[in-house]
Amino acid sequence: MQSREVSWSLGPTTVYGTLLRPDGEGPFPGVVLVAGSGPTDRDWNSPLLPGSNGSGRLLAEALGRAGIASLRYDKRASGPHVRETIPLLIGKMSMQSHLDELTGAVRALAAEDNVRADRIFGLGNSEGTLHVLNYAMHDVEPPFAGLVLTGPPGRAVGDVARSQLAAQATAIPNGAELLGLYDASIARFLAGEPIAADPVLPEDVTNILRALESPANLPFARELWTADAVAPLGRVSVPVLVVIGKKDVQVDWQVDGDPLRRAAAGREDVTFLFPENANHVLKHEPRPRSELVQAQVMVGYNADDASLDPEAVAAIVAWLAARE
């Protein structure tokens, strides 16, 4: 396999990525990988979590071994160039700005001589699934030949976040009261008012609320908070593979999977896979789900000894290969 850095201009900024090409002359089908939320970079590493063994890089390498080219990129609010880029994005981050980043990535991959521009797929993780769905719903060239959605939210992103906080609140004596204060802050946020977080809220919750209304995250944060993958899945016209691991403690394979399945009812070109031991970033998780605690699991996402789940990877590669 051959790997090299690529970049392209987007307004006053530059987007940076990695192109991985299989050995041989091709032409190869291609996949654009889109990372999840926050400052997650092209390899699916985050400065908020320890480790650099990111699933994005591992997936790209697995695809390369299967004869599939890929491009993965740093969203402009992530990666090593974030300090120089963020000041240029304040007040300008939106679903549209993410669509612009993805459009540039697809066109960069399609421009490669040994990549088939008519067989490019979008593979998103978590928040990234919303961006590849958004691309597929727009009249953008070149169009995706299909989508792979890993860990897509079947509820509004804000509802997913609240369910995680609610689970933590059950272990706190005044948890119900704190959750009510959180809900009041979110209601103000969605109404376009200052969040004005109550000082009795835990620091980690207050940090989440502050990040939501940070000028650098608006208007995107308000758009994202009410977004889910259900309606877009029902509207896209390309084949889709939905993957939610049963060891995913951020998106639930039943709670989120069921509305997604209802949205795709009657469509033979939408396939669902719920790997027994895959977590949110498609790493193999051998422990029983009953023993998993969200914070502890996330800390191990990019640990040196964490590997991709074989069932999930084999299914993704087979699905893509069947559509070359």
C-alpha positions as CSV (number, residue, x, y, z in Angstrom):
1,M,0.0,0.0,0.0
2,Q,1.1,3.6,-0.6
3,S,0.1,6.5,1.6
4,R,0.6,10.2,1.0
5,E,-0.5,13.5,2.3
6,V,-3.1,15.6,0.4
7,S,-4.6,19.0,0.9
8,W,-7.0,21.4,-0.8
9,S,-8.1,25.0,-0.2
10,L,-11.5,25.8,1.2
11,G,-12.1,29.6,1.4
12,P,-9.3,31.1,3.5
13,T,-8.5,27.7,5.0
14,T,-6.8,24.5,4.0
15,V,-8.1,20.9,4.6
16,Y,-5.5,18.2,5.2
17,G,-5.8,14.5,4.7
18,T,-4.2,11.2,3.9
19,L,-4.7,9.2,0.7
20,L,-4.1,5.5,0.9
21,R,-3.8,3.5,-2.3
22,P,-3.6,-0.3,-2.7
23,D,-0.6,-1.7,-4.6
24,G,-1.2,-2.3,-8.3
25,E,-2.5,-0.2,-11.1
26,G,-6.2,-0.1,-10.4
27,P,-8.5,1.6,-11.1
28,F,-9.7,1.1,-7.5
29,P,-13.0,1.9,-5.8
30,G,-12.6,4.5,-3.2
31,V,-14.0,5.4,0.3
32,V,-14.0,8.8,2.0
33,L,-13.9,8.3,5.8
34,V,-15.5,11.0,7.9
35,A,-14.7,11.1,11.6
36,G,-17.0,11.5,14.6
37,S,-17.7,14.5,16.8
38,G,-15.5,17.0,18.5
39,P,-11.8,17.4,17.7
40,T,-11.5,13.9,16.3
41,D,-8.9,13.8,13.6
42,R,-8.5,11.9,10.3
43,D,-7.2,8.8,12.1
44,W,-10.1,9.0,14.6
45,N,-7.9,10.1,17.5
46,S,-8.9,12.8,19.8
47,P,-6.9,15.0,22.2
48,L,-9.7,14.4,24.7
49,L,-8.8,10.7,24.9
50,P,-5.5,8.9,25.4
51,G,-3.8,6.9,22.7
52,S,-3.1,7.2,19.0
53,N,-4.3,3.8,17.7
54,G,-7.2,5.3,15.8
55,S,-9.9,3.3,14.0
56,G,-9.8,5.6,11.0
57,R,-6.3,4.7,10.1
58,L,-6.9,1.0,10.9
59,L,-10.0,1.0,8.7
60,A,-8.1,2.7,5.8
61,E,-5.4,0.0,6.0
62,A,-8.0,-2.8,6.1
63,L,-9.6,-1.3,3.0
64,G,-6.3,-1.0,1.3
65,R,-5.5,-4.6,1.8
66,A,-8.8,-5.4,0.2
67,G,-8.0,-3.4,-2.9
68,I,-10.0,-0.3,-1.9
69,A,-8.5,3.2,-2.0
70,S,-9.4,5.7,0.7
71,L,-9.1,9.3,1.8
72,R,-9.5,10.4,5.4
73,Y,-9.2,14.0,6.4
74,D,-9.0,16.4,9.4
75,K,-12.1,18.4,9.8
76,R,-10.9,22.0,10.1
77,A,-11.7,22.0,13.9
78,S,-9.3,19.0,14.4
79,G,-5.8,17.9,13.7
80,P,-2.4,19.6,13.9
81,H,-3.5,22.8,12.1
82,V,-6.5,23.6,14.3
83,R,-4.9,26.5,16.1
84,E,-4.3,28.4,12.8
85,T,-7.7,27.4,11.4
86,I,-10.2,27.9,14.3
87,P,-9.9,31.8,14.3
88,L,-11.0,31.7,10.7
89,L,-14.1,29.6,11.4
90,I,-15.6,31.5,14.3
91,G,-19.3,31.9,13.6
92,K,-19.0,30.0,10.3
93,M,-19.1,26.4,11.3
94,S,-22.4,24.7,10.2
95,M,-23.7,21.6,8.5
96,Q,-23.0,23.4,5.2
97,S,-19.3,24.0,6.2
98,H,-18.9,20.3,7.0
99,L,-20.6,19.5,3.6
100,D,-18.0,21.7,1.9
101,E,-15.2,19.9,3.6
102,L,-16.6,16.5,2.6
103,T,-17.2,17.7,-1.0
104,G,-13.6,18.7,-1.3
105,A,-12.5,15.3,0.0
106,V,-14.7,13.4,-2.5
107,R,-13.4,15.5,-5.4
108,A,-9.8,15.0,-4.3
109,L,-10.2,11.3,-4.2
110,A,-12.1,11.2,-7.5
111,A,-9.3,13.2,-9.2
112,E,-6.8,10.4,-8.6
113,D,-6.0,8.7,-11.9
114,N,-6.2,5.2,-10.4
115,V,-9.5,5.7,-8.5
116,R,-12.9,5.1,-10.1
117,A,-14.9,8.3,-9.7
118,D,-18.1,6.4,-10.2
119,R,-17.4,4.0,-7.3
120,I,-16.7,6.3,-4.4
121,F,-18.4,5.5,-1.1
122,G,-18.9,7.5,2.0
123,L,-18.1,5.9,5.4
124,G,-19.0,8.0,8.4
125,N,-18.7,7.3,12.2
126,S,-21.2,8.8,14.7
127,E,-21.6,12.5,13.8
128,G,-19.7,11.7,10.5
129,T,-22.7,9.6,9.4
130,L,-24.8,12.7,9.4
131,H,-22.4,14.4,7.0
132,V,-22.2,11.5,4.5
133,L,-26.0,11.4,4.6
134,N,-26.2,15.1,4.0
135,Y,-23.8,14.8,1.0
136,A,-26.0,12.0,-0.5
137,M,-29.1,14.1,-0.2
138,H,-27.6,17.0,-2.1
139,D,-26.9,17.4,-5.8
140,V,-23.2,17.1,-5.5
141,E,-20.7,15.8,-8.0
142,P,-19.5,13.2,-8.0
143,P,-22.3,11.4,-6.1
144,F,-21.6,8.6,-3.7
145,A,-22.1,5.0,-4.9
146,G,-23.2,4.0,-1.5
147,L,-22.9,4.8,2.2
148,V,-21.5,2.9,5.3
149,L,-22.9,4.3,8.5
150,T,-21.1,3.2,11.7
151,G,-22.7,4.2,15.0
152,P,-25.4,6.5,13.5
153,P,-27.7,8.2,15.9
154,G,-31.3,7.0,15.6
155,R,-32.4,9.8,18.0
156,A,-31.5,13.5,18.0
157,V,-27.9,14.0,19.0
158,G,-29.1,15.9,22.0
159,D,-31.3,13.1,23.1
160,V,-28.4,10.6,22.8
161,A,-26.3,13.0,25.0
162,R,-29.1,13.4,27.5
163,S,-29.6,9.6,27.8
164,Q,-25.9,9.3,28.7
165,L,-26.1,12.0,31.4
166,A,-29.4,10.5,32.7
167,A,-27.7,7.1,33.2
168,Q,-25.0,8.9,35.3
169,A,-27.5,10.9,37.2
170,T,-29.1,7.7,38.6
171,A,-26.0,7.2,40.7
172,I,-26.1,10.7,42.3
173,P,-28.4,11.5,45.2
174,N,-29.6,14.7,43.6
175,G,-29.3,13.4,40.1
176,A,-32.9,14.2,39.1
177,E,-32.6,17.8,40.2
178,L,-29.3,18.3,38.3
179,L,-30.8,16.7,35.2
180,G,-33.6,19.2,35.4
181,L,-31.2,22.1,35.6
182,Y,-29.4,20.7,32.6
183,D,-32.6,20.4,30.6
184,A,-33.4,24.0,31.4
185,S,-30.0,25.1,30.1
186,I,-30.5,23.1,26.9
187,A,-34.0,24.6,26.4
188,R,-32.4,28.1,26.6
189,F,-29.7,27.0,24.1
190,L,-32.2,25.8,21.6
191,A,-34.2,28.9,21.9
192,G,-31.2,31.0,21.0
193,E,-30.8,32.4,24.5
194,P,-27.7,32.3,26.8
195,I,-27.3,28.9,28.4
196,A,-26.7,30.5,31.9
197,A,-25.7,27.1,33.4
198,D,-26.6,26.8,37.1
199,P,-23.4,26.8,39.2
200,V,-24.4,23.7,41.1
201,L,-24.1,21.6,37.9
202,P,-21.0,19.3,37.8
203,E,-17.9,20.8,36.1
204,D,-18.0,18.2,33.3
205,V,-21.6,19.0,32.5
206,T,-20.9,22.8,32.6
207,N,-18.0,22.3,30.2
208,I,-20.3,20.6,27.7
209,L,-22.8,23.4,27.9
210,R,-20.1,26.0,27.5
211,A,-18.7,24.2,24.5
212,L,-22.2,24.2,22.9
213,E,-22.5,28.0,22.9
214,S,-18.9,28.8,22.2
215,P,-18.8,31.2,19.2
216,A,-16.4,28.7,17.5
217,N,-19.1,26.0,17.5
218,L,-22.1,28.1,16.3
219,P,-24.3,27.8,14.4
220,F,-23.3,24.2,13.9
221,A,-24.0,23.1,17.5
222,R,-27.6,24.1,17.4
223,E,-28.1,22.3,14.0
224,L,-26.3,19.2,15.2
225,W,-28.2,19.0,18.6
226,T,-31.5,18.3,16.9
227,A,-30.2,16.2,14.0
228,D,-30.5,12.4,13.6
229,A,-29.9,9.8,10.9
230,V,-33.5,8.6,10.6
231,A,-35.1,11.1,8.2
232,P,-32.0,11.3,5.9
233,L,-31.8,7.5,5.8
234,G,-35.3,7.4,4.5
235,R,-34.5,9.9,1.8
236,V,-31.2,8.8,0.3
237,S,-31.4,6.8,-2.9
238,V,-28.1,4.9,-2.8
239,P,-27.3,1.5,-1.1
240,V,-26.6,1.8,2.6
241,L,-24.9,-0.4,5.2
242,V,-25.7,0.5,8.8
243,V,-23.4,-0.9,11.5
244,I,-24.0,-0.5,15.2
245,G,-22.0,-2.8,17.6
246,K,-23.8,-4.4,20.4
247,K,-21.0,-3.2,22.7
248,D,-21.6,0.4,21.7
249,V,-22.3,2.4,24.8
250,Q,-22.8,5.7,23.0
251,V,-25.3,4.7,20.4
252,D,-27.6,1.8,21.3
253,W,-28.1,-1.0,18.7
254,Q,-31.8,-1.3,19.7
255,V,-32.8,2.2,20.9
256,D,-31.1,3.8,17.9
257,G,-31.3,0.9,15.5
258,D,-35.0,0.4,15.7
259,P,-36.0,3.8,14.3
260,L,-33.4,3.5,11.6
261,R,-34.8,0.1,10.6
262,R,-38.3,1.6,10.5
263,A,-37.0,4.4,8.2
264,A,-35.6,1.8,5.9
265,A,-38.6,-0.5,5.9
266,G,-39.2,-2.1,2.5
267,R,-35.8,-1.1,1.1
268,E,-33.8,-4.0,-0.1
269,D,-30.7,-1.8,-0.6
270,V,-30.3,-1.0,3.1
271,T,-28.5,-3.6,5.1
272,F,-28.2,-3.7,8.9
273,L,-25.4,-5.3,10.9
274,F,-25.1,-5.5,14.7
275,P,-21.7,-7.1,15.5
276,E,-21.7,-8.9,18.8
277,N,-18.5,-7.4,20.1
278,A,-17.9,-4.1,18.3
279,N,-17.9,-0.8,20.2
280,H,-18.7,2.7,19.0
281,V,-15.5,3.1,17.0
282,L,-15.6,-0.5,15.7
283,K,-12.9,-1.8,18.1
284,H,-13.3,-5.3,19.5
285,E,-14.7,-5.3,23.0
286,P,-14.6,-8.8,24.7
287,R,-16.2,-7.8,28.0
288,P,-19.9,-8.4,28.6
289,R,-22.0,-5.3,28.0
290,S,-23.2,-5.3,31.6
291,E,-19.7,-4.6,32.7
292,L,-19.1,-1.6,30.4
293,V,-19.1,1.9,31.7
294,Q,-19.1,4.7,29.1
295,A,-16.2,6.8,30.4
296,Q,-14.0,3.7,31.0
297,V,-14.7,2.3,27.5
298,M,-14.0,5.6,25.8
299,V,-10.7,5.9,27.5
300,G,-9.7,2.6,25.9
301,Y,-10.9,3.5,22.3
302,N,-7.4,4.2,21.0
303,A,-5.3,2.1,23.3
304,D,-2.2,0.5,21.8
305,D,-3.7,-3.0,22.2
306,A,-7.1,-2.2,20.9
307,S,-7.9,-3.7,17.5
308,L,-10.8,-3.5,15.0
309,D,-13.6,-5.9,15.4
310,P,-13.1,-8.7,12.8
311,E,-16.9,-9.3,12.3
312,A,-17.5,-5.6,11.6
313,V,-14.5,-5.1,9.3
314,A,-15.2,-8.3,7.3
315,A,-18.8,-7.2,6.7
316,I,-17.8,-3.7,5.6
317,V,-15.2,-5.0,3.2
318,A,-17.6,-7.6,1.8
319,W,-20.4,-5.1,1.3
320,L,-18.1,-2.7,-0.5
321,A,-16.6,-5.4,-2.6
322,A,-20.0,-6.6,-3.7
323,R,-20.7,-3.1,-5.1
324,E,-17.4,-2.4,-7.0
